[in-house]
Each structure stands twice: as C-alpha cells, then as structure tokens.
Amino acid sequence: MRAHRTRIACALARALAVAAMACAGAAAAQGFPDGKPIRVVVPYPPGGPNDIVGRIYAERLTARFGSPAVVDNKPGASGTIGGDLVAKSKADGLTLLIAAPSSTTINAGLMPNMPFDPVKDFAAVSTLATTVMVLVANPALNVGSVKDLVALSKARARPLTFGSAGTGSAGHLSGEMLRSMTGAQLSHVPYKGGAPAMADLLGGHIDLMFADVTVASTQVRAGKVKAIAVTGTSRLRVLPDVPTVQESGVPGYEVVSWFGVVAPAGTPREVIAVLHQEAQRMNESPEYRTRLEPLGAEPAPITSDAFQALLAKDVEKWKKVIKDSGARPD
C-alpha cells in the first residue's frame, strides 16, 4: 500500500513539474521578447545571401516586437564560428542563427572535429528561403545537355574540370553528385569564392561550374556561358528554357540549398512557435518574394518539425556525398 502511494506521489510530482514547465514556457512566449534585443547571428560576412535573408528576417522581428533585432556577422571557419556561438548561447530565443547547409549540415560530414551538432544542438524555427544552382559551361566546350557533357567527359583523355567556391561548397558537392550518379569524368578545382571561379570559367581555364542563380543568369543572358541544367526539381522563372538535371536523364538528382533560422536546443517550444509564426508571415508576403528574386531564391514555408527533420536528412545526405567524393576541408 505504501509503495502504491509512493508511486502515485511520484507520478503527481512529475505531472506538476511538466505543468510548471509548460506554464513557464507559455509565460515566456507571452512576454517574448519582453523589450530585450534579439541577436540574429549570420555566420558569413555582410553582403552575401545569408546576410541579406538574415537582415530581412531581423527587420520583420523588429517591426513585430518593437524591440530591436540586430544582425551580428560572425564569419570564419566555414560558418562554424557563428554556429558554435549560437549553439552555446542561452536557450531563451534571444540569440538566433541564420543557417544554411554550407555552415551546418555539409560541415557535419566535412569536419571531423566540428564544435557543434547541427541536429542535436539546435531547435529549428523555420526555413526562410530555398535556392538552387545552375550548371554552366564555357561555350567553347560545345555541349548542350547533361547527356552531351557526360559523353564528352568519357571520350576525353583528361577529365573535364569544374570550379567551385571551395571544397565542401554547394557547387563542389553538386559536381560530385553528378559524377557519382552518371560516371562523368570530372575533376574539381576549388577557389576562394565563386567570383574567381566564374572568372576562370569565362577565361577558359576551367570547363564547368555550378554557379549561383544570380551570377549564372547574368552571364547566360550576356552570352558568356552556356546554361546546361538547374539542380532543383523544377525550372527557374529566370531561366525557363533550362531543364533540370532530373529532366536531363539523371533521376533522383536534386541539390536545393536553404536558408533558415535556428535557436539553441532547449529553447521553449512556445517561443519557437512565436518566432516561427513571424517567419511564416514573412514567407507568405508578396513583398518578401519580390526581395528574394534578385537572389534567385523562393520563400520556404514549412513547419518547425519539418525543418528539424530536414536538418537530420541533410546531414546523412551530405555525409554520403562527401565520403564518396573523398572531400576534405581546405
């Protein structure tokens, strides 16, 4: 009888503890951010896509809550410096990270001593945008499709060369996926950024590259490069005549980069819900879609749980690609 009463008491204590936590979380969400500034960490220098998306989200939070949301650029170590800072911050929703595969899920497979776990150490808030890459070639290569490119690469004595913004970048791994899925003979040439890679492509020093939509579309319209395919599952509005890699005969090929916002693990779910709601409202705004167009990006309205699952899925996806390619950090 005494043991029975003890079990009941323990169960009641646990229920009260859970209820207390729920009430505390609800109270925190109700007053969030309670006049305190929100720190939006961007793990790259100002001016890039991560920074632009992060600043738009910060503007949204400032307008919504009346207290400032301030962008804090913390570049370095392929985005891991900023990511580590947020992962180790207080879990109160006041410190957020503008995340992307290059700074989180790709690095998880590329860096053996990564200082944080992009799945376990973060609570996903929302994706903010998605973007794809464009496979472009020097016109002198004289290829018009992925099929032509693969056939040419196998017929040559030397592999075709493709440049990227660096080892482990989206452009690099897009090429490695194409190589592994088609048997194309490709040799990677890493650069310190996309701009020098494009310069060498225009100069004929490399054959191909997977470029950002904004850069690629500008050069395609100028007739300086040939667009072969896009890496997403649908064609782009800015390049409607360019097929996807899947359309071009490589079923299952997909490289879609995302930008999202995450908080430290343990942030109350009620606070995550408030932050997610503002992200969703932004994603649904026609003005936001217009502001994303210069980046070649699209809004990305998914739930926090779906984003958390995407982080885990991405880690496993890129680990396999990195292992198969033998990529190592620069």
C-alpha positions as CSV (number, residue, x, y, z in Angstrom):
1,M,0.0,0.0,0.0
2,R,2.8,2.3,1.0
3,A,4.6,1.5,-2.3
4,H,1.4,2.3,-4.2
5,R,1.1,5.7,-2.5
6,T,4.7,6.4,-3.3
7,R,4.2,5.7,-7.0
8,I,1.1,7.9,-7.0
9,A,3.1,10.7,-5.3
10,C,6.0,10.4,-7.8
11,A,3.6,10.4,-10.7
12,L,1.8,13.5,-9.3
13,A,5.2,15.3,-8.8
14,R,6.2,14.5,-12.4
15,A,2.8,15.8,-13.7
16,L,3.2,19.0,-11.6
17,A,6.7,19.5,-12.9
18,V,5.6,19.1,-16.5
19,A,2.7,21.5,-15.9
20,A,5.1,24.1,-14.3
21,M,7.4,23.9,-17.2
22,A,4.5,24.3,-19.7
23,C,3.3,27.4,-17.7
24,A,6.8,28.8,-17.6
25,G,7.1,28.3,-21.4
26,A,3.7,29.9,-22.1
27,A,4.6,32.8,-19.9
28,A,7.9,33.3,-21.6
29,A,6.2,33.2,-25.0
30,Q,3.5,35.6,-23.9
31,G,6.0,38.3,-22.9
32,F,8.6,37.4,-25.5
33,P,11.0,39.2,-26.1
34,D,9.9,41.5,-23.2
35,G,11.7,44.5,-24.6
36,K,15.0,42.7,-24.9
37,P,17.0,42.9,-28.2
38,I,17.2,39.8,-30.4
39,R,20.6,38.8,-31.7
40,V,20.5,37.4,-35.3
41,V,23.9,35.8,-36.0
42,V,24.9,35.5,-39.6
43,P,28.0,33.2,-39.9
44,Y,29.3,34.9,-43.0
45,P,30.5,38.4,-43.9
46,P,27.9,41.2,-44.8
47,G,26.5,41.3,-48.4
48,G,26.0,37.6,-49.2
49,P,22.7,35.7,-49.5
50,N,22.8,34.6,-45.8
51,D,23.3,38.1,-44.7
52,I,20.5,39.5,-46.9
53,V,18.0,36.9,-45.8
54,G,19.0,37.4,-42.2
55,R,18.5,41.2,-42.4
56,I,15.1,40.8,-43.9
57,Y,14.1,38.5,-41.0
58,A,15.6,40.8,-38.4
59,E,13.6,43.7,-39.9
60,R,10.4,41.6,-39.6
61,L,11.1,40.8,-35.9
62,T,11.9,44.4,-35.1
63,A,8.6,45.5,-36.7
64,R,6.6,42.8,-34.9
65,F,8.0,43.1,-31.4
66,G,9.1,46.8,-31.2
67,S,12.4,45.8,-29.7
68,P,15.5,45.7,-32.0
69,A,16.6,42.5,-33.8
70,V,20.2,43.2,-34.6
71,V,22.2,41.3,-37.2
72,D,25.7,40.2,-35.9
73,N,28.1,38.9,-38.6
74,K,30.4,36.2,-37.2
75,P,32.3,34.8,-40.2
76,G,35.0,32.2,-40.1
77,A,35.8,28.5,-40.3
78,S,33.2,27.9,-43.0
79,G,30.4,29.3,-40.8
80,T,31.2,27.2,-37.7
81,I,32.3,30.1,-35.6
82,G,28.9,31.7,-35.7
83,G,27.1,28.4,-35.4
84,D,29.1,27.4,-32.3
85,L,28.3,30.8,-30.7
86,V,24.6,30.2,-31.1
87,A,24.7,26.5,-30.1
88,K,26.3,27.5,-26.8
89,S,24.0,30.5,-26.1
90,K,21.2,30.7,-23.5
91,A,18.2,28.9,-24.8
92,D,15.7,31.8,-24.5
93,G,15.1,32.7,-28.2
94,L,17.1,35.9,-28.0
95,T,20.0,34.5,-29.9
96,L,19.3,33.0,-33.3
97,L,21.4,31.7,-36.2
98,I,20.7,32.2,-39.9
99,A,21.7,28.7,-41.0
100,A,22.4,27.1,-44.4
101,P,23.8,23.7,-45.4
102,S,27.3,25.1,-46.0
103,S,27.6,26.2,-42.4
104,T,25.7,23.3,-40.7
105,T,24.7,20.0,-42.4
106,I,27.6,19.9,-45.0
107,N,30.2,20.8,-42.4
108,A,28.9,17.9,-40.2
109,G,30.2,15.5,-42.8
110,L,33.3,17.5,-43.8
111,M,34.8,18.5,-40.5
112,P,35.9,15.6,-38.2
113,N,36.0,17.9,-35.1
114,M,33.0,20.1,-35.7
115,P,32.3,22.0,-32.4
116,F,28.5,21.5,-32.5
117,D,25.9,19.1,-33.8
118,P,23.6,20.8,-36.3
119,V,20.7,18.5,-35.3
120,K,21.1,18.0,-31.5
121,D,22.4,21.4,-30.6
122,F,19.7,23.5,-32.4
123,A,15.9,23.9,-32.2
124,A,14.6,24.5,-35.8
125,V,12.4,27.6,-36.2
126,S,11.7,27.8,-39.9
127,T,13.2,27.8,-43.3
128,L,13.3,31.2,-44.8
129,A,14.2,30.6,-48.5
130,T,15.4,28.0,-50.9
131,T,17.7,28.4,-53.9
132,V,19.3,26.1,-56.5
133,M,22.4,26.2,-58.6
134,V,22.9,26.3,-62.4
135,L,25.4,24.1,-64.2
136,V,27.1,26.4,-66.7
137,A,29.8,25.7,-69.3
138,N,32.3,27.7,-71.3
139,P,30.7,28.0,-74.8
140,A,33.9,26.6,-76.4
141,L,33.1,23.3,-74.8
142,N,30.2,22.9,-77.2
143,V,27.9,20.9,-75.1
144,G,24.1,21.5,-75.0
145,S,22.9,19.0,-72.4
146,V,23.9,16.9,-69.4
147,K,23.9,13.9,-71.7
148,D,26.4,15.6,-74.0
149,L,28.6,16.6,-71.1
150,V,28.8,13.1,-69.7
151,A,29.5,11.6,-73.1
152,L,32.3,14.2,-73.8
153,S,33.9,13.7,-70.4
154,K,34.1,9.9,-71.0
155,A,35.5,10.4,-74.5
156,R,38.3,12.7,-73.5
157,A,41.8,11.6,-72.3
158,R,41.5,14.1,-69.4
159,P,38.5,14.7,-67.1
160,L,36.5,17.9,-67.6
161,T,37.3,20.5,-64.9
162,F,34.7,22.1,-62.8
163,G,35.3,25.0,-60.4
164,S,33.6,25.9,-57.1
165,A,33.7,28.4,-54.3
166,G,35.8,25.9,-52.3
167,T,36.0,22.3,-51.1
168,G,32.7,21.3,-49.4
169,S,30.7,24.2,-51.0
170,A,27.4,23.5,-52.6
171,G,28.9,24.0,-56.0
172,H,31.6,21.4,-55.3
173,L,29.2,18.8,-53.9
174,S,26.7,19.4,-56.8
175,G,29.5,18.3,-59.1
176,E,30.4,15.3,-57.0
177,M,26.8,14.1,-57.0
178,L,26.7,14.4,-60.8
179,R,29.9,12.5,-61.1
180,S,28.8,9.7,-58.8
181,M,25.3,9.4,-60.4
182,T,26.4,9.5,-64.1
183,G,30.0,8.2,-64.1
184,A,31.1,11.5,-65.7
185,Q,34.8,12.1,-65.6
186,L,35.1,15.4,-63.7
187,S,38.0,17.0,-61.8
188,H,37.3,19.5,-59.1
189,V,39.2,22.8,-59.0
190,P,38.5,24.7,-55.7
191,Y,38.7,28.5,-55.5
192,K,38.4,31.0,-52.6
193,G,34.9,32.1,-53.6
194,G,32.5,31.9,-56.5
195,A,33.7,35.1,-58.2
196,P,37.3,33.9,-59.1
197,A,35.8,30.5,-60.2
198,M,33.5,32.3,-62.6
199,A,36.4,34.5,-63.8
200,D,38.4,31.4,-64.8
201,L,35.4,29.8,-66.4
202,L,34.9,32.9,-68.6
203,G,38.6,32.9,-69.3
204,G,38.5,29.2,-70.5
205,H,40.8,28.0,-67.6
206,I,38.1,25.5,-66.4
207,D,35.3,23.8,-68.3
208,L,32.3,24.0,-66.0
209,M,30.9,25.2,-62.7
210,F,27.7,25.0,-60.6
211,A,27.0,28.7,-60.1
212,D,24.6,30.8,-58.0
213,V,21.4,31.7,-60.0
214,T,22.1,35.4,-59.9
215,V,25.6,35.1,-61.2
216,A,24.7,32.4,-63.7
217,S,21.7,34.1,-65.2
218,T,23.7,37.4,-65.7
219,Q,26.4,35.6,-67.6
220,V,23.9,33.4,-69.6
221,R,22.0,36.5,-70.8
222,A,25.3,38.1,-71.8
223,G,26.1,35.0,-73.9
224,K,29.3,34.4,-72.0
225,V,28.4,31.0,-70.6
226,K,26.1,28.2,-71.7
227,A,23.4,27.1,-69.2
228,I,23.2,23.3,-69.2
229,A,20.8,22.5,-66.3
230,V,19.5,23.5,-62.9
231,T,19.9,21.4,-59.8
232,G,16.3,21.7,-58.4
233,T,13.2,19.7,-59.2
234,S,11.6,22.4,-61.3
235,R,12.7,25.0,-63.8
236,L,13.5,28.6,-62.8
237,R,11.4,31.6,-63.8
238,V,14.6,33.5,-64.7
239,L,15.8,30.7,-66.9
240,P,12.6,28.9,-68.1
241,D,14.3,27.2,-71.1
242,V,16.9,25.5,-69.0
243,P,15.9,21.9,-67.9
244,T,16.6,20.3,-64.5
245,V,19.3,17.7,-64.2
246,Q,16.5,15.2,-63.5
247,E,14.8,16.2,-66.8
248,S,18.1,15.7,-68.5
249,G,18.2,12.0,-67.7
250,V,19.5,11.8,-64.1
251,P,16.6,10.7,-62.0
252,G,16.9,11.4,-58.3
253,Y,19.4,14.2,-58.7
254,E,18.5,17.2,-56.5
255,V,20.5,19.9,-54.8
256,V,18.4,22.6,-53.2
257,S,20.1,24.9,-50.7
258,W,18.0,26.5,-48.0
259,F,18.4,29.4,-45.6
260,G,16.7,29.0,-42.2
261,V,16.7,30.2,-38.6
262,V,17.5,28.1,-35.7
263,A,17.7,28.7,-31.9
264,P,19.8,26.9,-29.2
265,A,18.4,23.4,-28.3
266,G,16.2,23.6,-25.3
267,T,14.5,26.9,-26.3
268,P,10.9,26.7,-25.1
269,R,8.6,25.4,-27.8
270,E,6.2,28.3,-27.1
271,V,9.0,30.8,-28.0
272,I,9.9,28.7,-31.1
273,A,6.2,28.9,-32.1
274,V,6.2,32.7,-31.8
275,L,9.4,33.0,-33.9
276,H,8.0,30.5,-36.4
277,Q,4.8,32.4,-36.8
278,E,6.7,35.6,-37.9
279,A,8.8,33.6,-40.3
280,Q,5.7,32.1,-41.9
281,R,4.0,35.5,-42.2
282,M,7.2,36.8,-43.9
283,N,7.3,33.7,-46.2
284,E,3.7,34.5,-47.3
285,S,4.4,38.1,-48.0
286,P,4.4,39.2,-51.7
287,E,7.0,41.9,-50.8
288,Y,9.3,39.2,-49.4
289,R,9.1,37.2,-52.6
290,T,10.0,40.3,-54.6
291,R,13.0,40.9,-52.3
292,L,14.2,37.3,-52.8
293,E,14.1,37.5,-56.6
294,P,17.5,39.1,-57.1
295,L,19.0,36.2,-55.2
296,G,17.2,33.6,-57.4
297,A,15.5,32.4,-54.2
298,E,12.0,31.4,-53.3
299,P,10.1,31.6,-49.9
300,A,10.1,28.3,-48.0
301,P,7.1,27.9,-45.6
302,I,7.4,24.7,-43.7
303,T,6.8,23.7,-40.1
304,S,9.5,23.8,-37.4
305,D,9.2,20.0,-37.0
306,A,9.6,19.6,-40.8
307,F,12.7,21.8,-40.7
308,Q,14.2,19.8,-37.8
309,A,13.7,16.6,-39.9
310,L,15.3,18.3,-42.9
311,L,18.4,19.0,-40.8
312,A,18.8,15.4,-39.9
313,K,18.1,14.2,-43.5
314,D,20.6,16.7,-44.9
315,V,23.4,15.6,-42.6
316,E,23.1,12.0,-43.8
317,K,22.7,13.0,-47.5
318,W,25.9,15.2,-47.4
319,K,27.9,12.7,-45.4
320,K,27.4,10.1,-48.1
321,V,28.3,12.5,-50.9
322,I,31.4,13.7,-49.0
323,K,32.5,10.2,-48.2
324,D,32.1,9.1,-51.8
325,S,34.0,12.1,-53.2
326,G,36.8,11.9,-50.7
327,A,36.4,15.7,-50.0
328,R,38.5,17.2,-47.2
329,P,38.4,20.6,-45.6
330,D,40.6,23.2,-47.3
